[in-house]
Structure formats: C-alpha cells, structure tokens
Amino acid sequence: LGERIIAAALAAGAQAIHPGYGFLSENAAFAEAVAAAGLVFVGPPAAAIRAMGSKSAAKALMTDAGVPLVPGYHGEGQSLATFRDAAARIGYPVLLKATAGGGGKGMKIVEHEADLAEGLASAQREALSAFGDARMLVEKYVLQPRHVEIPVVADGHGHCLYLNERDCSIQRRHQTVIEEAPAPGPTPELR
C-alpha cells in the first residue's frame, strides 16, 4: 500500500505526503521510502518513529532526557523473577504492558504478587499474538489517573508549537472514547 501511495503522489506531482493517523503514520520504513522518493514526509522523522515504536525504548529515551516517569521497569530482562522484583520495588497494583503494544492489547493489571506469574504469561501471549513480540514492561498502576495529551508540531526550520492539551481519561479497555479540549483539570500555571 505504501508503494502505491508514493507512486500516486509522484504521478500527481505532489511534493509531500501526510500519512494521516495510525497505520502508515507510525511506520518508519514508510517515512524512509517517502524521503527516498524525493518527497517530504509530513510527520516525525523515521528515527523518532523507531524510538517511540517501543514503549521500553521510549521510556529509556525520556529517562535520559530527565522527564519524570511513572515508577516502573522497562529493561531487557524478561524473566518472571525480574518482574517479581520490580513489582515488589514499585508496589502493587502494577500494570504489565507490551513494549511493542498499543490499542490496549498486551496489558494486564496485577493487584497481588500471587497473580503476577499468570498475569505476565497472559499478557505475553496476547502481546505475541497481536504484535509478534512478547517483551513486556511493568509500571505502577495509577488509580483514577488523568490521561492528558499535548500535541506538538514542529517543522524542519526550528519552529515548534503545541496545540493545547486534551484530556483522554474517558476510556474503555485502555482506549480513549472521548477527548475533551481544553482539558478541564490543569491550572493556568501548569499549562
């Protein structure tokens, strides 16, 4: 499909391709193919797409940048003992997440240590089935969280702006159902 889109853009004399949302917008190979065809990919560079494609890699990148994160473990070790030690350090309840995941797949809430082995095995099976990758991370499960997103737009000339915030807290199965903008909770100082 990506090749057809690029061919259509070239045939139409287009100079750029905006990939929309989801699907090809999160595909580093497509972003590279667009650039190789001499077109502008309207979206993040392929390197950024790759960096954000793994939740564990993204968390490591944010840690290095000094961004505060929910307490958790996103390392390479994937043994039950590793996750048991991390969960004990973090404190229950914890949330297991597929590192390659999205869409709420490969996520399990574990409230007690006795349920960790079963929860981890279940989340790994679901992650492997959905994404072909069973690697997991674990983080503190935040009760009654606010899920606030801030869209950021930048160009290749150093200009950057944010498009205000939106509250995505109303969810079903870890998928946003309603987005509210501006978000009702943040104070002017926090904004």
C-alpha positions in Angstrom: 0.0 0.0 0.0 2.8 2.4 0.8 4.4 2.0 -2.6 1.0 2.7 -4.3 0.6 5.9 -2.2 4.1 7.1 -3.2 3.5 6.2 -6.8 0.2 8.2 -6.8 1.9 11.2 -5.1 4.7 11.2 -7.8 2.2 10.8 -10.6 0.2 13.7 -9.3 3.2 15.9 -8.9 2.8 16.1 -5.1 5.7 17.4 -3.1 4.7 15.8 0.3 2.7 13.0 1.8 0.7 13.4 5.0 0.1 9.8 6.3 -2.9 10.5 8.4 -3.2 8.9 11.8 -2.2 5.4 12.8 -1.2 2.8 10.2 1.5 4.4 7.9 2.0 7.4 10.2 3.8 5.2 12.7 5.8 3.2 10.1 9.5 4.2 9.9 10.0 2.3 6.7 7.3 4.2 5.0 8.7 7.5 6.2 12.1 6.5 4.8 10.5 5.3 1.5 8.8 8.7 1.1 12.1 10.6 1.6 13.9 8.2 -0.7 11.3 9.0 -3.4 12.2 12.7 -3.0 9.0 13.6 -1.2 8.5 15.3 2.2 7.0 13.0 4.9 4.7 15.2 6.9 5.3 13.6 10.3 8.1 12.7 12.6 11.5 11.5 11.2 11.9 7.8 10.8 14.4 7.8 13.8 11.7 9.3 16.0 9.1 6.8 14.9 11.5 4.0 15.7 12.4 5.4 19.1 8.7 5.7 20.0 7.8 2.3 18.5 8.9 0.5 21.6 7.5 1.7 24.9 10.6 0.5 26.6 12.9 2.4 24.3 10.7 5.5 24.6 10.8 5.3 28.4 14.6 5.0 28.3 14.9 8.0 26.0 12.6 10.0 28.3 14.6 8.9 31.3 17.8 10.2 29.6 16.1 13.5 28.9 15.1 13.9 32.5 11.4 13.5 32.0 9.6 12.2 35.1 8.0 8.8 34.6 5.6 6.6 36.5 7.8 4.3 38.6 8.4 1.0 36.7 10.8 -1.3 34.9 11.5 -1.2 31.2 14.7 -3.2 30.9 15.8 -6.0 28.7 15.4 -8.8 31.4 12.1 -10.6 30.8 12.2 -13.3 33.5 9.4 -13.8 36.0 11.9 -13.1 38.8 12.9 -9.8 37.2 9.2 -8.7 37.0 8.6 -10.0 40.5 11.5 -8.0 41.9 10.4 -4.9 40.0 6.8 -5.2 41.1 7.9 -5.6 44.7 10.0 -2.5 44.5 7.2 -0.5 42.7 4.4 -1.7 44.9 1.1 -3.3 43.9 -1.1 -2.8 42.0 1.1 -2.8 38.8 0.3 -2.7 35.1 2.1 -5.0 32.7 2.4 -3.6 29.2 3.6 -5.0 25.9 6.6 -2.9 24.8 5.5 -3.1 21.1 1.9 -2.6 22.1 -0.9 -0.3 21.5 -4.6 -0.3 21.5 -4.9 -1.7 25.0 -3.5 -5.1 23.8 -1.0 -6.9 26.0 -2.0 -5.0 29.1 -2.8 -6.6 32.4 -3.4 -5.1 35.9 -1.9 -7.2 38.7 -3.1 -6.4 42.2 -1.2 -9.1 44.2 2.1 -10.9 43.9 0.3 -14.2 43.8 -1.3 -13.2 40.4 1.9 -11.9 38.8 3.0 -15.2 37.0 -0.4 -15.8 35.5 -0.8 -12.1 34.5 2.6 -11.9 32.9 2.1 -15.2 30.9 -1.3 -14.0 29.8 0.0 -10.5 28.7 2.9 -12.1 26.9 0.7 -14.4 25.0 -1.6 -11.5 24.0 1.4 -9.4 23.0 3.0 -12.1 20.9 -0.3 -12.8 19.1 -1.1 -9.1 18.5 2.4 -7.7 17.8 4.7 -10.7 17.2 6.7 -9.6 20.3 6.2 -10.8 23.8 8.5 -8.4 25.6 6.9 -6.5 28.5 7.4 -3.7 30.9 5.8 -3.1 34.2 4.8 0.2 35.9 2.9 1.3 38.9 -0.8 1.1 38.2 -2.2 4.6 38.8 -5.7 4.5 40.3 -8.0 7.2 39.0 -5.5 8.8 36.6 -6.0 11.7 34.3 -4.7 10.9 30.8 -3.7 14.3 29.3 -2.0 14.6 25.9 -0.3 17.6 24.4 0.1 17.6 20.6 3.3 19.1 19.4 4.0 20.3 15.9 7.5 21.2 14.5 8.9 21.9 11.2 12.4 21.4 9.7 13.3 25.0 10.3 13.3 25.1 14.1 9.8 26.2 14.6 7.8 24.3 17.3 4.4 24.9 18.9 2.0 22.9 21.0 -1.7 22.7 20.2 -3.0 22.9 23.8 -3.9 19.9 25.8 -6.7 17.3 25.6 -8.0 15.0 28.3 -8.3 11.4 27.1 -9.2 10.0 30.5 -12.6 8.6 29.5 -11.5 5.2 28.2 -12.8 1.6 27.7 -10.3 -1.2 27.6 -7.4 1.3 27.7 -8.7 3.0 24.5 -9.9 6.6 24.6 -13.6 7.0 24.0 -14.0 10.8 24.5 -11.3 13.5 24.2 -12.0 16.9 25.9 -10.1 20.0 24.9 -9.0 22.0 26.6 -8.6 19.6 29.5 -10.7 20.5 32.5 -8.1 19.9 35.2 -4.9 21.7 34.5 -4.4 25.1 36.1 -3.1 28.1 34.1 0.2 27.7 35.9 0.5 24.0 34.9 -0.4 24.8 31.3 
